[in-house]
Amino acid sequence: MTLFHFFNCAILTFGPHAVYYSATPLSEYDTLGTSVKAAVVYLATALVKLVCLATFLQVSETEVFDPYQEALKAMIGFIDVAGLYFALAQLTHRNISQNHKFQAVGLGWAFADSVLHRLAPLWVGARGLEFTWDYVLQGLEANANLVFTISLAALGSLMWLRKNKPKTLIPIIYTCAVIIATMPSITSYLRRVMGWHFPKVVGFELMTSLVMAFISCQLFILCQRPSL
Amino acid sequence: MSEDKNSKHNRHHRSTLFDSMYPLVALTLALVACVELCDAATVVDVYRLIQYDISGAPFGSRFSSLNHHAASLSFHPGADLSRSVLILPLRDLDLAFLQDYISQKQSLGGLLILLPQMFRPGGNVISETLGLRRLLGQLEKLLIHSNIPFPVYFAFENEETDAMLADVKKNDALGQQATATTGGYKLVISVSEPRKIASPTITNIQGWLPGSRAEGDSNQLPTIAVVASYDTFGAAPALSVGSDSNGSGVVALLEVARLFSTLYSNPKTRGRYNLLFALTSGGPYNYEGTQKWLKSLDQRMRESIDYAICLNSVGSWDNELLVHVSKPPENAYIKQIFEGFSNVAEDLGFQVSLKHKKINISNSRVAWEHEQFSRLRVTAATVSGLSAPPELLESAGSLSDTRQHVNEDAIIKGVKLVAESLARHIYGHQGKDIQIFADNSSLAVNPFYVRSWLDSLSQTPRVAPFLSKNEPLIMALKKELEDYTAEVSIQQESLDGIFTFYDSTKASLNIYQVASVTFDLLLLLVLGSYLIMLFSFLVITTRGLDDLISIFRRPPSRKMKMA
């Protein structure tokens, strides 16, 4: 029953995106266009990142954690943030409230990320007879990534789209955004230097994603108060 | 208005875009589906039991492909194994149990026999375990002579198979039979069904070393033949290397050829006898190759053969070498040959004995190679370490006949015996105390030559129906004889008669660790409830609880609206 397993892992990886879209008011306001545009921006960003990685990074044979290489990778990771900025601020969207805009952008971004990074391994690997927990864990990671992206999009919209913010909250917003943006470097550090196995890393990602979501939610609500 | 036009335009663009993407999407889907799913955690080389017919009666394992769950010996008595593969390590083998299973024709999905690493051709020398060798011999005898309606494979133990077997034993001990609903290990060998080998060829290689004719002598020179059969037969044809039967004979023949070619290369030391070296095939099948080769010889040539020495299994004897004959020992020629042998043996420090076995013309079984010569009125004897004639298809390269159990010193002593007695006969030095092939002379037996040929033969399976016409082994033997003799010819015949063989001797076993269907269903349930909970959570937090309830109450509300 291997196609069965593939189906299970697929709904774990891509189901939450569809559920998010249909459950929240996003479906009522027909924000699909925004999500699609965000997905396309993600593809372009991924291409740029790839080119930069290929140009600047040296491939090491062993799994040694080289701080310079990791710092370089983190800097290239900020291209992600730039892409998100472009999707949020520069693209013209239909008249959607800010509330929904960041959700739609985050959703499109996370969906493109999942498809690009997880669909191919899933198709090739999960259909085989051999059973591993890898694909279930990958699906959980996709869920955590969705939460991360939406939180990052929320913080991003706070940073770039909202002009009047309480002064005290600004550093917190920026710190949280930095933490979320450097999440990939943190996980690779955990995996290589601390030697954590995949399940542990995924658990850590899930917990941090929930914490971050809660924090960004609170920040968003706090920032909304002056305009009310 | 303009917005409407705009949206219509957009929609038109979108549809044409999708239309053009259809073939691209279809192509990518087709490509992706062709990605090979070779993702087994473990892949092991396995070797199939031989499958053959004798006059239409089937023997051996009749099937080759396998796709079942693994089971071990600690299964529940009374459990149904017809859809399982039984994994049997040789050490835990209970021959009586297997015999019962086969004779009662109980159905089994398949049998995988795990052999210790020491039986691997080219493996290291490990301490002697006589008991295991004997057990392996008995197992082979049982399997070769039974008709087995399920696939039987041999594999060598390694860490992965050990781990898998331990796991399977643990599960079986708990009483959970591995089936589609309880997970476990799945063994898959995907090969096509075995087909008959259409016309298997046997190849005989002969080398002719002419003697020197005295001036004015127009008579044909007498010939002495040295013969050995080089092919093997065993339970697993891909592992049938036959180091002793008859790799040792082939090596001895090549060394004798080399020594005499050195002697004959100088016209002053060329003897008045021709030498005929023959490497024959079809040995296990009543020496059919030898018979065909003899019949193909020119009659005059055959009549000029003084006598023939056949070499068979000269690699694992200690103190006594046996000379088997079919003519009665009182025969003058036999006496002469045997006396020559015993004189040399005395000098070299071991014993030879004569054994006589009459030929029964009505019995088609040919136990020794010299019997084929005797049936055509040529004097012949077989020099062998075996004391009893081997049964049909036995002692012809079994699984336990590996390099570790062959003693090269025995082969060297055998070579010295044959070469010295031949030389004394050729040059007329019978009874004299002369050593022509003395050690440390230029004509000494070369132990490195013996060792290197023995090593390479011990890594080459040589079952005749599976050797192609231009097999590298045959080419190598031909080239070697070409170096030492003047004329080499190859005779290729088809192996007709009562034997039929089937192909598919080697395969790759994929071992998958599979999860059961119940696990998948459980996972589906968990994921379904997770998604439903996520949905409800999101609806409640973003739209409010009323909206969630209204989703489930939509049909009545619509009815109310219409009413």
Interface residues (C-beta under 8 A of the other chain):
Chain A: M1 F4 H5 F7 N8 I11 L12 G15 P16 V19 Y20 S22 A23 T24 P25 W123 V124 G125 R127 G128 L129 E130 F131 V136
Chain B: V32 V35 L37 D39 A40 A41 A180 G183 K186 V188 N510 Y512 Q513 V514 A515 V517 D520 L523 L524 L527 Y530 L531 L534 F535 S536 L538 V539 T542 R543
